Amino acid sequence: MSQETPYYLSGLPGDAARIAAAVRGHWGIENRLHWVRDMAFDEDRCRVRTGQAAENFVVLRHIALNLLRREGTAKGGIKAKRLQAAWDITYLLKVLAA
């Protein structure tokens, strides 16, 4: 097991606890949204790059992620729910109605 110690330089006024909370908040967003989108939708491998297509795909994935999170009857993670919705039209309708 290893341990990493991050160091930050900042000119912000305030105590270390407040700055540490801001850093943890940033990584909370990264872990809650970006990592989940990449694992469930393999977003990092997407090759859509022209015009507004990349932004449009991000919006569609975000909508799908929110719908899958709201649907609570199926067990498993977001990726499993996404695959179940692709295979089962009844479950897909539940997701869309959630």
C-alpha positions as CSV (number, residue, x, y, z in Angstrom):
1,M,0.0,0.0,0.0
2,S,1.3,3.4,-0.9
3,Q,0.5,6.9,0.3
4,E,0.7,10.1,-1.7
5,T,1.0,13.6,-0.2
6,P,-0.2,16.4,-2.5
7,Y,1.2,19.9,-2.0
8,Y,-0.4,23.1,-3.1
9,L,0.8,26.6,-3.4
10,S,-1.8,29.3,-3.1
11,G,-2.0,33.0,-2.6
12,L,-5.5,32.7,-1.4
13,P,-6.2,34.2,2.0
14,G,-7.7,31.9,4.6
15,D,-6.9,28.9,6.6
16,A,-5.7,25.5,5.3
17,A,-8.9,23.7,6.1
18,R,-10.9,26.0,3.8
19,I,-8.5,25.5,1.0
20,A,-8.4,21.7,1.5
21,A,-12.2,21.7,1.4
22,A,-12.1,23.5,-2.0
23,V,-9.7,20.9,-3.3
24,R,-11.8,18.0,-2.1
25,G,-14.8,19.6,-3.6
26,H,-13.1,19.8,-7.0
27,W,-12.2,16.1,-6.9
28,G,-15.7,15.3,-5.7
29,I,-17.0,16.7,-9.0
30,E,-14.4,14.8,-11.0
31,N,-15.2,11.5,-9.3
32,R,-19.0,12.0,-9.3
33,L,-19.5,13.1,-12.9
34,H,-16.5,12.8,-15.2
35,W,-15.3,9.4,-14.0
36,V,-18.8,7.9,-14.1
37,R,-19.4,9.2,-17.6
38,D,-16.1,7.7,-18.8
39,M,-16.8,4.3,-17.1
40,A,-20.4,4.1,-18.2
41,F,-20.2,5.6,-21.7
42,D,-16.5,5.2,-22.5
43,E,-16.4,8.9,-23.1
44,D,-12.6,9.2,-23.3
45,R,-12.5,7.1,-26.5
46,C,-15.2,9.1,-28.3
47,R,-13.9,10.5,-31.5
48,V,-16.6,13.0,-32.2
49,R,-14.7,16.2,-32.7
50,T,-16.3,18.4,-35.5
51,G,-18.6,21.4,-34.9
52,Q,-20.9,21.2,-31.9
53,A,-21.2,17.4,-32.0
54,A,-18.9,16.8,-29.1
55,E,-20.8,19.2,-26.9
56,N,-24.1,17.8,-28.0
57,F,-22.9,14.2,-27.2
58,V,-21.9,15.4,-23.7
59,V,-25.3,16.8,-23.1
60,L,-27.0,13.6,-24.3
61,R,-24.8,11.5,-22.0
62,H,-25.5,13.8,-19.1
63,I,-29.2,13.5,-19.6
64,A,-28.9,9.7,-19.9
65,L,-26.8,9.6,-16.7
66,N,-29.4,11.6,-14.8
67,L,-32.2,9.4,-16.0
68,L,-30.3,6.2,-15.1
69,R,-29.5,7.6,-11.6
70,R,-33.2,8.4,-11.0
71,E,-34.4,5.0,-11.9
72,G,-34.2,2.9,-8.7
73,T,-35.7,-0.5,-9.4
74,A,-32.7,-2.2,-11.0
75,K,-29.6,-3.2,-9.1
76,G,-26.1,-2.4,-10.3
77,G,-24.2,0.5,-11.5
78,I,-24.8,3.0,-14.2
79,K,-23.1,0.9,-16.9
80,A,-25.2,-2.1,-16.0
81,K,-28.4,-0.1,-16.1
82,R,-27.4,1.4,-19.4
83,L,-26.8,-2.0,-20.9
84,Q,-30.1,-3.3,-19.4
85,A,-32.0,-0.4,-21.0
86,A,-30.4,-1.2,-24.4
87,W,-31.5,-4.9,-24.1
88,D,-34.9,-4.5,-22.5
89,I,-37.5,-2.1,-23.9
90,T,-39.6,-2.4,-20.8
91,Y,-36.7,-1.3,-18.6
92,L,-35.9,1.5,-21.1
93,L,-39.5,2.8,-20.7
94,K,-39.1,2.7,-16.9
95,V,-35.9,4.8,-17.2
96,L,-37.5,7.3,-19.5
97,A,-40.5,7.6,-17.2
98,A,-38.5,8.0,-14.0
